[in-house]
Amino acid sequence: MKTPYISAYGSWLSPITADLIVQESIGLGQARWDGDDLYWLESRPTESGRSALVQQSAGGRICDRLPPPWNVRSRVHEYGGAAFTVYQGTVYFVNFADQRIYRQTGIAEPEPITPEGPYRYADLQYDRYHHQLIAVRENHSTAGEPINTIISINLNNPQEQHILAAGQDFYASITLSPDGGKLAWLSWNHPSMPWYGNQLWMAKWQADGMLSTAQVVAGGPEESIFQPLWGPGGNLYFVSDRSNWWNLYLWDGTDVLPMCTMEAEFGLPQWVFGSSTYGFTDTGELICTHSQNGLWYLSKLHKGKLTTLELPYTDIADPQVQGQQVVFIAGAAKTPTALVKLDLATGEIFTIRQSSQIQLDPAYFSQPEPIIFPTTDDKVAYGFFYPPCNPDYTGPPGTKPPLVVRCHGGPTAAASSSLSLGRIQYWTSRGFAFLDVNYGGSTGFGREYRCRLDGSWGVVDVDDCVNGARYLVEQGRVDPEKLAIAGGSAGGYTTLAALTFRDVFKAGASYYGVSDLEALARDTHKFEAHYLDRLIGPYPQQEQLYKERSPINFVDQLNCPVIFFQGLEDLIVPPNQTEMMVEALRRKNLPVAYLAYPGEQHGFRKAENIKRTLEAELYFYSQIFQFPLAEEIDPVEIHGMG
């Protein structure tokens, strides 16, 4: 074996370059069956982040169903989801540019079937019994908040739209019974979020094409329902966290019955439409995913017995079942995320599409180590630790690596164990240690853990990130003088709060992070308009608490360098929040850098911006932690350096 070079941590030359990551990587999501044909979405950075609809025919041929510039993406709730459906080869989809629904038959040019105007659509469902589309519609034509309803669209006369359900603030998860006679859905009202409390409704179709009076099947202010789905026998299945864990239940028309009771999560926080964790085979078996301690599994559930399938994946999402075939998005520590098909009859696994075509030696991939560490109030928190990993290098004797602590967004999301070239391996292959924290509030550890942030956002999450870093310092695995923290959106808020209200981290990177909670409460969109009521307290009644938790009001306490990244069309965290923070740091003459991207929203989709962001953060750390770079990177203007 070749003797590794001795080089400062952070300055290792890595084959995982920013160019390679953006040129060879795509996002995969929302696979759907149409008979034996399969459709899915690909987010492509090299096409300015276009969400392309891709089809695999029954014979295995793969092609783009919609050419550029068609971009299949909804903006309902701003986060969208479930922006297309297919029936017998006819595609119905939401086009991002105008948010209208289009219909495409075969390879013909798509035709609009909804009018121009201030409308958005999501959760598209085709109803073959009535030849209509059912969807959630968001109407932005009135002053104040948009109005959300469930509507039907007559496909023989698309001008004819009927409101099927109205009066609630939010609707999602529309599902039609196999015989076409019933419709079920979820709804909730301010100030709740769907992972706190919502209701499952059911109604029958009437002869006039409208619904009967709906009845509540399950749910309430402190019960979260996820993914209602009609089973082959006509029972209504769903996931509920009434036991503290998101477990599976069925409603037989009279009673709600548990399907599988265990300390595992069969559900997800519904930030987007169309998320799935289970489905049914043609023989009536229930195929489901569930998570425990941050890892995901695929199982069969039969007569209350859960049988986990032996698969080479630790992250499994969005299973879609057709006959004896199940497709899902799968990932593992050393293999790229992929769209995978499993033949349940034979056990054979087929990789349909990989998120990355990069061919790299797995020796450059750091393996995640699940850790449990002590935190405030005698509790524990969770995370994945990645040590530096590059077979060509080792650090100088007596030195330890810098650490990047990553706070996921959400804040109900969860750290993933899947291979992530850009988010994790880019750093570890250059000599950084990396901690992906599942702080209190994260999904995957039960409702009680998910609700730890109630009234404590900016406290519990910050404590957990700080204590994770301290734990690794105490273990002797990282350099206490080179601790950085980074995060986006809600994770950006945690980042800024940790830098402002604690004295542990020496640098930070905020991706479209919240700095002014009052501004967020006043300016954000409808879906999250009252989210902070639970995370902090009602506004403006708790105005003082909002001030106390906002980093922008305590810049005098922030004494370390920060780099900021911001999309200029972000409606979730508007640019003015970031710009106020940047300006405050400039006035204080602290090292600060700011990169703003025209045309980007909440999260970056364009290849050139993703590349620039990766390299800029690395350049920033190299200047702050004083290590040489092994590659040419365009410098970043850092105000207050030197």
C-alpha positions as CSV (number, residue, x, y, z in Angstrom):
1,M,0.0,0.0,0.0
2,K,1.1,3.5,-0.7
3,T,2.1,5.6,2.3
4,P,-0.4,8.4,2.8
5,Y,0.8,12.0,2.5
6,I,0.9,14.0,5.7
7,S,-1.1,17.1,5.2
8,A,-3.1,19.5,7.3
9,Y,-6.7,18.6,7.8
10,G,-8.9,20.5,5.3
11,S,-6.2,20.7,2.7
12,W,-6.4,17.1,1.3
13,L,-6.9,16.8,-2.4
14,S,-10.1,15.0,-3.1
15,P,-11.6,13.4,-6.3
16,I,-15.0,14.5,-5.1
17,T,-15.0,17.9,-6.7
18,A,-17.8,20.5,-6.9
19,D,-17.8,20.2,-10.7
20,L,-18.2,16.5,-10.5
21,I,-21.0,16.7,-8.0
22,V,-23.2,19.1,-10.0
23,Q,-22.4,17.7,-13.5
24,E,-23.2,14.1,-12.6
25,S,-25.9,14.3,-10.0
26,I,-29.7,14.5,-10.1
27,G,-32.5,14.4,-7.5
28,L,-35.0,11.5,-7.7
29,G,-38.5,11.5,-6.3
30,Q,-42.2,10.8,-6.5
31,A,-42.3,7.5,-8.5
32,R,-45.7,6.5,-9.7
33,W,-47.0,3.4,-11.6
34,D,-49.4,3.5,-14.6
35,G,-50.1,-0.2,-15.2
36,D,-46.7,-1.7,-15.9
37,D,-45.2,1.7,-16.9
38,L,-43.3,3.7,-14.3
39,Y,-42.9,7.5,-14.0
40,W,-40.8,9.6,-11.7
41,L,-39.3,13.1,-11.3
42,E,-35.7,14.1,-11.7
43,S,-34.4,17.4,-10.4
44,R,-31.5,18.3,-12.7
45,P,-29.0,21.0,-11.7
46,T,-27.6,21.2,-15.2
47,E,-31.0,22.2,-16.5
48,S,-31.4,25.1,-14.0
49,G,-33.0,22.7,-11.5
50,R,-35.8,21.6,-13.9
51,S,-38.0,18.9,-12.5
52,A,-38.2,16.5,-15.5
53,L,-40.9,13.8,-15.8
54,V,-39.3,10.5,-16.9
55,Q,-41.0,7.3,-18.1
56,Q,-39.9,3.7,-18.1
57,S,-42.1,1.6,-20.4
58,A,-43.0,-2.0,-19.5
59,G,-40.3,-3.1,-21.9
60,G,-37.6,-1.2,-19.9
61,R,-37.0,1.8,-22.2
62,I,-36.4,5.0,-20.3
63,C,-37.1,8.5,-21.8
64,D,-38.1,12.0,-20.8
65,R,-41.8,12.2,-21.1
66,L,-41.7,16.0,-21.2
67,P,-38.9,17.9,-22.9
68,P,-37.5,21.3,-21.7
69,P,-38.8,23.8,-20.7
70,W,-41.6,21.8,-19.1
71,N,-41.0,21.8,-15.3
72,V,-43.2,19.6,-13.2
73,R,-43.5,21.3,-9.9
74,S,-46.2,22.7,-7.7
75,R,-46.1,25.7,-5.4
76,V,-49.1,24.8,-3.1
77,H,-47.9,25.4,0.5
78,E,-44.7,26.7,-1.3
79,Y,-43.1,23.3,-1.0
80,G,-45.5,21.5,-3.5
81,G,-45.4,17.8,-4.2
82,A,-47.7,15.3,-6.0
83,A,-47.6,17.6,-9.1
84,F,-48.5,14.9,-11.6
85,T,-50.6,11.8,-12.1
86,V,-50.9,9.3,-15.0
87,Y,-53.7,7.1,-16.3
88,Q,-53.4,4.8,-19.3
89,G,-50.6,6.8,-20.7
90,T,-52.2,10.3,-20.4
91,V,-50.2,12.6,-18.1
92,Y,-51.7,15.4,-16.0
93,F,-49.2,17.7,-14.5
94,V,-48.6,21.1,-12.9
95,N,-46.2,23.3,-14.9
96,F,-44.0,25.4,-12.6
97,A,-43.9,28.5,-14.7
98,D,-47.7,29.2,-14.6
99,Q,-49.0,26.7,-12.1
100,R,-51.6,25.5,-14.5
101,I,-52.5,21.9,-14.9
102,Y,-51.7,20.4,-18.4
103,R,-52.7,17.2,-20.1
104,Q,-50.5,15.3,-22.4
105,T,-51.6,12.3,-24.4
106,G,-48.8,10.2,-26.0
107,I,-46.1,12.5,-27.3
108,A,-48.5,15.3,-28.3
109,E,-47.9,18.9,-27.1
110,P,-49.3,19.4,-23.6
111,E,-52.6,21.4,-23.5
112,P,-53.7,23.5,-20.5
113,I,-56.9,22.3,-18.8
114,T,-57.0,24.9,-16.0
115,P,-57.4,28.7,-16.7
116,E,-54.8,31.3,-16.3
117,G,-55.0,33.1,-13.0
118,P,-53.9,33.2,-9.4
119,Y,-54.4,29.4,-8.8
120,R,-52.0,26.6,-7.8
121,Y,-52.7,22.9,-7.8
122,A,-51.3,19.9,-6.0
123,D,-52.1,16.3,-4.9
124,L,-53.4,15.4,-8.4
125,Q,-55.6,12.3,-8.5
126,Y,-57.3,10.8,-11.5
127,D,-60.9,9.5,-11.0
128,R,-61.6,6.9,-13.7
129,Y,-65.1,6.4,-12.5
130,H,-66.1,10.0,-13.2
131,H,-63.4,10.9,-15.7
132,Q,-62.3,13.8,-13.6
133,L,-59.2,15.1,-11.8
134,I,-59.4,15.7,-8.1
135,A,-56.8,18.1,-6.6
136,V,-56.0,20.6,-3.8
137,R,-56.4,24.1,-5.2
138,E,-54.9,27.2,-3.6
139,N,-56.6,30.4,-4.6
140,H,-54.5,33.5,-4.4
141,S,-57.1,35.9,-5.9
142,T,-58.2,37.5,-2.6
143,A,-56.5,39.8,-0.2
144,G,-55.0,38.1,2.8
145,E,-54.2,34.4,2.9
146,P,-54.9,32.1,-0.1
147,I,-57.9,29.9,0.2
148,N,-57.4,26.1,0.0
149,T,-60.0,23.7,-1.2
150,I,-60.4,20.2,-2.7
151,I,-61.8,20.5,-6.2
152,S,-62.9,18.3,-9.1
153,I,-62.2,19.1,-12.7
154,N,-64.5,17.6,-15.4
155,L,-62.1,16.3,-18.1
156,N,-64.8,16.4,-20.7
157,N,-65.2,20.1,-20.0
158,P,-62.2,21.4,-17.9
159,Q,-63.9,24.8,-17.4
160,E,-66.2,22.9,-15.1
161,Q,-64.7,22.8,-11.6
162,H,-66.6,22.0,-8.4
163,I,-65.5,22.6,-4.9
164,L,-65.7,19.3,-3.0
165,A,-64.4,20.3,0.4
166,A,-63.9,23.8,1.8
167,G,-63.8,25.7,5.1
168,Q,-60.6,24.3,6.5
169,D,-57.3,26.1,6.2
170,F,-55.4,23.1,4.6
171,Y,-56.2,19.9,2.7
172,A,-53.9,17.1,1.6
173,S,-53.6,13.3,1.0
174,I,-56.6,12.8,-1.2
175,T,-57.4,9.1,-1.8
176,L,-60.1,7.5,-3.8
177,S,-61.6,4.1,-2.8
178,P,-61.0,1.1,-5.3
179,D,-64.7,1.1,-6.2
180,G,-64.8,4.8,-6.8
181,G,-67.5,5.3,-4.3
182,K,-65.7,7.1,-1.5
183,L,-63.1,9.8,-1.0
184,A,-60.9,10.4,2.0
185,W,-58.5,13.2,2.8
186,L,-56.7,15.1,5.6
187,S,-57.3,18.6,6.8
188,W,-56.1,20.9,9.5
189,N,-56.4,24.5,10.7
190,H,-54.2,27.2,12.0
191,P,-52.2,27.2,14.3
192,S,-51.6,23.5,13.8
193,M,-49.1,21.8,11.5
194,P,-50.0,18.4,10.0
195,W,-47.4,16.6,12.2
196,Y,-49.0,18.0,15.3
197,G,-52.7,17.5,14.7
198,N,-55.0,17.0,11.8
199,Q,-58.2,15.1,10.9
200,L,-58.9,12.2,8.5
201,W,-62.3,12.6,6.7
202,M,-64.4,10.3,4.5
203,A,-67.3,11.0,2.3
204,K,-69.3,9.2,-0.3
205,W,-70.0,10.3,-3.9
206,Q,-73.5,11.3,-4.7
207,A,-75.3,10.9,-8.0
208,D,-74.8,14.6,-8.8
209,G,-71.0,14.3,-8.6
210,M,-70.7,16.0,-5.3
211,L,-69.8,14.5,-1.9
212,S,-72.1,13.5,1.0
213,T,-71.6,15.1,4.4
214,A,-68.1,14.1,5.5
215,Q,-67.4,12.3,8.7
216,V,-64.3,12.3,10.8
217,V,-62.6,8.9,11.0
218,A,-59.6,9.8,13.2
219,G,-57.3,12.6,14.3
220,G,-57.5,15.6,16.5
221,P,-55.5,18.5,17.9
222,E,-52.8,16.2,19.4
223,E,-53.0,13.3,16.9
224,S,-51.1,13.4,13.6
225,I,-52.5,11.3,10.7
226,F,-50.3,10.4,7.7
227,Q,-51.1,8.8,4.3
228,P,-54.7,7.6,4.3
229,L,-55.0,4.8,1.7
230,W,-57.9,2.5,0.8
231,G,-57.0,-1.2,0.9
232,P,-58.0,-3.8,-1.6
233,G,-60.9,-5.0,0.7
234,G,-62.4,-1.5,1.1
235,N,-61.0,-0.7,4.5
236,L,-59.3,2.7,5.0
237,Y,-55.7,2.5,6.2
238,F,-53.7,5.3,7.8
239,V,-50.7,6.1,10.0
240,S,-51.3,7.7,13.4
241,D,-49.0,8.8,16.2
242,R,-51.7,8.3,18.9
243,S,-49.4,5.8,20.7
244,N,-46.4,8.3,20.6
245,W,-45.1,6.4,17.5
246,W,-46.5,6.8,13.9
247,N,-47.9,3.3,13.6
248,L,-50.3,1.7,11.1
249,Y,-54.1,1.5,11.7
250,L,-57.2,0.6,9.7
251,W,-60.8,1.8,9.8
252,D,-63.3,-0.9,8.9
253,G,-66.3,1.5,8.7
254,T,-67.0,1.3,12.4
255,D,-63.8,1.0,14.5
256,V,-60.2,2.0,14.3
257,L,-57.9,-1.0,14.7
258,P,-54.1,-1.1,15.2
259,M,-52.2,-3.1,12.5
260,C,-48.8,-3.1,14.0
261,T,-47.8,-1.7,17.4
262,M,-44.1,-1.0,17.9
263,E,-41.6,1.7,18.8
264,A,-40.9,2.7,15.2
265,E,-42.0,5.4,12.8
266,F,-44.2,4.4,9.8
267,G,-44.9,8.1,9.0
268,L,-43.3,11.4,8.0
269,P,-43.9,15.1,8.6
270,Q,-46.0,16.3,5.7
271,W,-44.0,19.2,4.3
272,V,-44.8,18.1,0.7
273,F,-47.8,16.4,-0.9
274,G,-47.6,12.8,-2.0
275,S,-45.3,11.3,0.6
276,S,-45.7,7.5,1.0
277,T,-44.6,4.8,3.4
278,Y,-46.7,1.9,2.4
279,G,-48.9,0.2,-0.3
280,F,-50.6,-3.1,-1.3
281,T,-49.6,-5.9,-3.5
282,D,-52.1,-7.6,-5.9
283,T,-52.6,-10.4,-3.3
284,G,-53.4,-7.8,-0.5
285,E,-50.1,-7.9,1.4
286,L,-49.1,-4.6,2.9
287,I,-45.6,-3.5,2.1
288,C,-44.2,-0.7,4.3
289,T,-41.2,1.3,5.4
290,H,-40.4,2.2,8.9
291,S,-37.5,3.9,10.8
292,Q,-35.7,3.1,14.0
293,N,-32.8,5.1,15.4
294,G,-32.4,7.0,12.1
295,L,-32.3,3.9,9.9
296,W,-35.1,2.8,7.5
297,Y,-36.3,-0.7,6.6
298,L,-38.7,-2.3,4.1
299,S,-41.1,-4.9,5.5
300,K,-44.1,-7.0,4.8
301,L,-47.0,-6.8,7.2
302,H,-49.3,-9.8,7.3
303,K,-51.9,-10.6,10.1
304,G,-50.1,-8.2,12.5
305,K,-46.7,-9.8,11.9
306,L,-44.0,-7.5,10.5
307,T,-41.3,-9.3,8.4
308,T,-38.3,-7.1,7.5
309,L,-36.7,-7.8,4.1
310,E,-33.0,-8.1,3.9
311,L,-31.9,-5.3,1.7
312,P,-28.5,-3.5,1.2
313,Y,-30.0,-0.1,2.1
314,T,-30.2,2.1,5.2
315,D,-32.5,4.8,3.8
316,I,-35.7,3.8,2.0
317,A,-38.4,6.3,0.9
318,D,-41.6,6.6,-1.1
319,P,-42.5,2.9,-1.8
320,Q,-44.9,2.4,-4.6
321,V,-46.4,-1.1,-5.1
322,Q,-47.8,-2.6,-8.3
323,G,-48.6,-6.3,-8.5
324,Q,-45.6,-8.0,-7.0
325,Q,-43.3,-5.1,-7.8
326,V,-42.3,-2.3,-5.4
327,V,-40.2,0.7,-6.4
328,F,-38.6,3.1,-3.9
329,I,-35.8,5.6,-3.4
330,A,-33.0,3.8,-1.7
331,G,-29.6,4.8,-0.3
332,A,-26.8,3.5,1.8
333,A,-23.5,4.8,3.2
334,K,-21.3,4.0,0.2
335,T,-23.8,3.8,-2.7
336,P,-25.6,6.8,-4.3
337,T,-29.3,7.2,-3.8
338,A,-31.2,5.4,-6.5
339,L,-34.6,4.5,-7.8
340,V,-34.8,0.8,-7.2
341,K,-37.3,-1.9,-8.1
342,L,-37.7,-5.0,-6.0
343,D,-39.5,-8.2,-7.3
344,L,-41.2,-9.5,-4.2
345,A,-41.7,-12.9,-5.8
346,T,-38.1,-13.5,-6.6
347,G,-36.3,-11.1,-4.3
348,E,-34.4,-9.6,-7.3
349,I,-33.4,-6.0,-7.1
350,F,-33.0,-3.8,-10.2
351,T,-31.5,-0.3,-10.1
352,I,-33.5,1.8,-12.5
353,R,-31.8,5.2,-12.1
354,Q,-29.0,6.4,-9.9
355,S,-28.8,10.0,-8.5
356,S,-25.1,10.0,-9.4
357,Q,-23.1,8.4,-12.2
358,I,-19.8,9.3,-10.5
359,Q,-17.5,6.3,-10.4
360,L,-15.3,6.7,-7.3
361,D,-13.4,4.3,-5.1
362,P,-15.5,3.8,-2.0
363,A,-12.3,4.1,0.0
364,Y,-12.9,7.9,-0.2
365,F,-16.3,7.6,1.4
366,S,-16.6,8.1,5.2
367,Q,-18.8,5.6,6.9
368,P,-21.5,7.1,9.2
369,E,-21.2,6.1,12.9
370,P,-24.6,6.4,14.7
371,I,-24.0,8.1,18.0
372,I,-26.1,8.9,21.1
373,F,-24.8,11.6,23.3
374,P,-25.8,13.3,26.5
375,T,-27.5,16.7,26.3
376,T,-29.4,19.1,28.5
377,D,-31.8,18.0,31.3
378,D,-30.3,14.5,31.5
379,K,-31.6,13.7,28.1
380,V,-29.9,12.2,25.1
381,A,-29.8,13.3,21.4
382,Y,-28.8,11.4,18.3
383,G,-26.6,11.9,15.2
384,F,-24.4,10.4,12.6
385,F,-20.6,11.1,12.9
386,Y,-18.4,10.9,9.9
387,P,-14.6,10.9,10.5
388,P,-12.2,12.3,7.9
389,C,-11.6,9.7,5.1
390,N,-9.1,9.9,2.3
391,P,-6.7,6.9,1.6
392,D,-4.2,9.3,0.2
393,Y,-3.7,11.5,3.3
394,T,-3.4,11.6,7.0
395,G,-3.2,14.5,9.3
396,P,0.0,15.7,11.0
397,P,0.9,13.9,14.2
398,G,-0.7,15.4,17.3
399,T,-3.4,17.3,15.4
400,K,-7.1,16.7,15.1
401,P,-9.5,17.5,12.3
402,P,-11.9,20.5,12.1
403,L,-15.5,19.6,12.7
404,V,-18.6,20.7,10.7
405,V,-21.8,20.3,12.7
406,R,-24.8,20.2,10.3
407,C,-28.3,21.2,11.5
408,H,-31.0,19.8,9.2
409,G,-33.9,22.0,8.2
410,G,-37.5,21.4,9.0
411,P,-37.0,21.4,11.9
412,T,-38.9,18.1,11.9
413,A,-36.6,16.5,9.3
414,A,-34.0,13.9,10.1
415,A,-30.4,13.2,9.2
416,S,-30.0,10.6,6.5
417,S,-27.5,7.7,6.4
418,S,-27.4,7.8,2.6
419,L,-24.3,8.6,0.7
420,S,-24.2,12.4,0.2
421,L,-21.3,13.6,-2.0
422,G,-22.0,17.3,-1.8
423,R,-23.3,17.6,1.8
424,I,-20.9,15.3,3.6
425,Q,-18.3,13.4,1.5
426,Y,-17.0,16.6,-0.1
427,W,-15.9,17.6,3.4
428,T,-14.7,14.4,4.9
429,S,-12.6,13.6,1.9
430,R,-10.8,16.9,2.4
431,G,-10.0,16.1,6.1
432,F,-13.0,17.5,7.9
433,A,-14.9,15.6,10.5
434,F,-18.7,15.9,10.1
435,L,-21.6,15.5,12.6
436,D,-25.2,15.3,11.2
437,V,-27.3,16.0,14.3
438,N,-30.8,14.6,14.9
439,Y,-31.5,17.3,17.5
440,G,-34.7,17.3,19.6
441,G,-37.6,17.9,17.2
442,S,-36.3,15.5,14.6
443,T,-38.5,12.8,13.1
444,G,-37.8,9.2,13.7
445,F,-37.8,9.0,17.5
446,G,-41.4,9.3,18.4
447,R,-43.9,12.1,19.0
448,E,-42.4,13.0,22.4
449,Y,-39.0,13.6,20.9
450,R,-40.5,15.4,17.9
451,C,-42.3,17.8,20.3
452,R,-39.2,18.6,22.3
453,L,-39.0,21.9,20.4
454,D,-42.5,23.0,21.6
455,G,-41.8,26.4,23.1
456,S,-38.1,25.8,22.9
457,W,-36.9,26.4,19.3
458,G,-33.6,28.1,19.5
459,V,-32.9,26.4,22.9
460,V,-33.2,22.6,22.6
461,D,-31.9,22.4,19.1
462,V,-29.0,24.6,19.9
463,D,-28.2,22.7,23.1
464,D,-28.1,19.4,21.2
465,C,-25.8,20.8,18.5
466,V,-23.5,22.3,21.0
467,N,-23.5,19.1,23.2
468,G,-22.8,17.0,20.1
469,A,-19.7,19.0,19.3
470,R,-18.6,18.9,22.9
471,Y,-19.1,15.2,23.1
472,L,-16.7,14.7,20.1
473,V,-14.2,17.1,21.7
474,E,-14.3,15.1,24.9
475,Q,-13.9,11.9,22.9
476,G,-10.7,13.4,21.4
477,R,-11.9,13.1,17.9
478,V,-12.0,16.8,16.8
479,D,-10.1,20.0,17.3
480,P,-11.9,22.2,19.8
481,E,-10.5,25.4,18.2
482,K,-11.9,24.5,14.8
483,L,-15.6,23.8,15.3
484,A,-18.0,25.1,12.6
485,I,-21.7,24.8,12.4
486,A,-23.8,25.0,9.3
487,G,-27.5,24.6,8.3
488,G,-30.2,25.7,6.0
489,S,-33.7,27.3,6.6
490,A,-34.7,26.2,10.1
491,G,-31.2,24.7,10.4
492,G,-29.9,28.1,9.4
493,Y,-31.7,29.6,12.4
494,T,-30.2,26.9,14.7
495,T,-26.8,27.8,13.2
496,L,-27.2,31.5,13.9
497,A,-28.7,31.0,17.3
498,A,-25.8,28.7,18.3
499,L,-23.2,31.2,17.1
500,T,-25.0,34.1,18.9
501,F,-26.1,32.6,22.2
502,R,-23.3,30.0,22.8
503,D,-19.6,30.3,22.8
504,V,-18.5,27.0,21.3
505,F,-18.3,27.3,17.5
506,K,-15.6,29.3,15.8
507,A,-17.3,29.7,12.4
508,G,-20.6,29.2,10.8
509,A,-22.4,28.9,7.4
510,S,-26.0,30.0,7.2
511,Y,-28.1,28.9,4.2
512,Y,-31.2,31.1,3.9
513,G,-31.4,30.9,7.7
514,V,-33.8,32.8,9.9
515,S,-32.3,35.6,12.0
516,D,-35.4,37.6,12.9
517,L,-38.2,35.5,14.3
518,E,-40.6,38.5,14.4
519,A,-40.0,39.1,10.6
520,L,-40.6,35.4,10.0
521,A,-43.8,35.4,11.9
522,R,-45.0,38.5,10.0
523,D,-43.7,37.8,6.5
524,T,-43.9,34.0,5.9
525,H,-46.4,32.2,3.7
526,K,-49.7,30.7,4.8
527,F,-48.5,27.1,5.4
528,E,-46.1,28.2,8.1
529,A,-47.9,31.4,9.2
530,H,-48.6,30.0,12.7
531,Y,-45.9,27.3,13.0
532,L,-44.0,29.5,15.4
533,D,-47.0,29.6,17.8
534,R,-46.0,26.2,18.9
535,L,-42.2,26.4,18.5
536,I,-42.0,29.7,20.4
537,G,-45.4,31.1,21.4
538,P,-48.3,33.0,19.9
539,Y,-47.3,36.3,18.2
540,P,-47.6,39.2,19.0
541,Q,-48.6,38.1,22.5
542,Q,-45.2,36.6,23.1
543,E,-43.4,39.4,21.3
544,Q,-40.7,39.7,23.9
545,L,-39.8,36.0,23.6
546,Y,-39.5,36.4,19.8
547,K,-37.0,39.2,20.4
548,E,-35.0,37.2,22.9
549,R,-34.7,34.3,20.6
550,S,-33.7,36.3,17.4
551,P,-30.0,36.4,16.7
552,I,-30.4,39.7,14.8
553,N,-31.1,41.5,18.1
554,F,-27.9,40.2,19.8
555,V,-25.2,40.7,17.2
556,D,-23.0,42.1,20.0
557,Q,-22.8,38.6,21.4
558,L,-21.7,37.1,18.1
559,N,-18.0,37.0,17.9
560,C,-17.0,34.6,15.2
561,P,-17.0,34.6,11.3
562,V,-20.1,33.7,9.3
563,I,-20.8,33.1,5.6
564,F,-24.3,33.5,4.3
565,F,-26.0,32.1,1.2
566,Q,-29.4,33.3,0.0
567,G,-31.8,32.9,-2.9
568,L,-33.2,36.3,-4.0
569,E,-36.6,34.9,-4.8
570,D,-37.0,33.0,-1.5
571,L,-40.6,33.6,-0.1
572,I,-40.1,31.4,2.9
573,V,-37.1,33.2,4.4
574,P,-37.0,36.5,2.5
575,P,-33.6,37.9,1.6
576,N,-34.0,41.0,3.8
577,Q,-33.5,38.7,6.9
578,T,-30.1,37.6,5.7
579,E,-29.1,41.0,4.5
580,M,-30.0,42.6,7.9
581,M,-27.7,40.1,9.6
582,V,-24.9,40.6,7.1
583,E,-25.1,44.4,7.5
584,A,-25.0,44.1,11.3
585,L,-21.9,41.9,11.2
586,R,-20.2,44.3,8.8
587,R,-20.9,47.2,11.2
588,K,-19.3,45.2,13.9
589,N,-16.3,44.5,11.5
590,L,-16.5,40.8,12.0
591,P,-15.4,38.5,9.1
592,V,-18.5,38.0,7.1
593,A,-19.3,36.9,3.5
594,Y,-22.6,37.0,1.6
595,L,-23.5,35.2,-1.6
596,A,-26.9,36.0,-3.1
597,Y,-28.3,34.2,-6.1
598,P,-30.9,35.7,-8.5
599,G,-33.6,33.2,-9.6
600,E,-33.1,30.9,-6.7
601,Q,-35.8,30.3,-4.1
602,H,-35.7,28.3,-0.8
603,G,-32.9,25.9,-1.7
604,F,-30.6,26.1,-4.7
605,R,-31.3,24.2,-7.9
606,K,-28.9,25.6,-10.5
607,A,-25.6,23.8,-11.0
608,E,-23.5,26.9,-11.1
609,N,-24.9,28.1,-7.8
610,I,-24.6,24.7,-6.1
611,K,-20.9,24.5,-7.2
612,R,-20.2,28.1,-6.1
613,T,-21.8,27.5,-2.7
614,L,-19.7,24.4,-1.9
615,E,-16.5,25.9,-2.9
616,A,-17.2,29.2,-1.2
617,E,-17.9,27.5,2.1
618,L,-14.6,25.6,1.8
619,Y,-12.7,28.8,0.9
620,F,-14.3,30.6,3.9
621,Y,-13.2,27.9,6.3
622,S,-9.7,27.8,4.8
623,Q,-9.3,31.5,5.6
624,I,-10.8,31.3,9.1
625,F,-9.0,28.1,10.2
626,Q,-5.8,28.9,8.3
627,F,-5.2,25.9,6.2
628,P,-4.0,25.8,2.6
629,L,-6.3,24.7,-0.2
630,A,-5.3,21.8,-2.4
631,E,-7.3,23.1,-5.4
632,E,-8.0,26.4,-7.2
633,I,-11.1,28.1,-5.9
634,D,-12.4,31.5,-6.9
635,P,-11.9,33.7,-3.8
636,V,-14.8,34.9,-1.8
637,E,-14.9,38.5,-0.6
638,I,-14.8,38.4,3.2
639,H,-15.5,41.7,4.9
640,G,-13.5,42.3,8.0
641,M,-10.7,39.9,7.3
642,G,-7.2,41.1,8.3
